Amino acid sequence: MDTLLNNGRMSNWRTWVLTDAPQSRRQAAIGMAYRSWLQFSRNWLAMTGLIALLALFALAIFAPELATHDPNAQDLAQRLAPPSAVHWFGTDQLGRDLFSRLLFGARITLGMAVLIVAIVAPVGLLVGSVAGYAGGWTDRILMRITDVFLAFPKLVLALAFVSALKPGLTSVVLAIALTAWPPYARLARAETLVIRNADFVSAIRLTGASATRIVLHHIMPLCIASVIVRVALDVSGIVLTAAGLGFLGMGAQAPSPEWGAMIASTRGFILQQWWVPAIPGIAIFVASFAFNLLGDGLRDVFDPKSE
């Protein structure tokens, strides 16, 4: 009986969510989100990326509870030990447990990626929306500034900014953020140029709404879907850039277990003790690949051409 009741409630809920005639804005929003989730969940590659990322973030969050050793504790008697029951991924050149360092390194690498995205996505969205809606000199000035940042490769420009600053995590976050926002501005501007001449924007303008209100409350929300897809696809590049700066000694400083710095400090053992530099390299690959799979799935959901 309980099973029948639960099935009936689920059927009623699905009918309410998937109705073609929603009775409220909330019902319509929930229905759209549920349909998007159904479409996304049918893509097994995207689901694989999502599950892998959830696992990585869970490992990073619960690193203190899951780590088997102190990530910075040295034991020279166990240096370069192969994977075993004591050290699951082996040890590095100073006898530090690689599994524990990998977990705490996930906090640094993934944390930097999330922080950078939290900075660049809103900035790029705001700049592009303002430029696209205002037009004229405002558009020209903002887009020429954007073109200046786009003219240089991200890694080269990030290296220049970090060199001008002090090497460290803060410098890496600021440097990558300064180089990563222009594509979002370009994307938001292109979306805004299409939206600003729509009939509903003209109607809102006739009600006396200010340009600030139109941009913030009506144009920017419509650009968010495209920005989310771009974010998911760009995070993998951000992870690689952060790891590259760490590899070059510009990022996290010793003894911080950042993945790129871990590879740099152990690259001399690639032929004899291959697992020492390979394990953080595999972690970088898995994180980047998972973000790409997630981005492809989100693009299929939000891209209107896929309808």
Secondary structure, DSSP 8 states (H G I E B T S, - for coil): -HHHHHHHHHHHHHHHHS-SS-SSHHHHHHHHHHHHHHHHHT-HHHHHHHHHHHHHHHHHHTHHHH-SS-TT---GGGTT--S-SSSTT-B-TT--BHHHHHHHHHHHHHHHHHHHHHHHHHHHHHHHHHHHHH-HHHHHHHHHHHHHHHTS-HHHHHHHHHHHS-SSHHHHHHHHHHHHSHHHHHHHHHHHHHHTTSHHHHHHHHTT--HHHHIIIIIHHHHHHHHHHHHHHHHHHHHHHHHHHHHTTSSS-TT---HHHHHHHHGGGTTTSTHHHHHHHHHHHHHHHHHHHHHHHHHHHH-GGG-
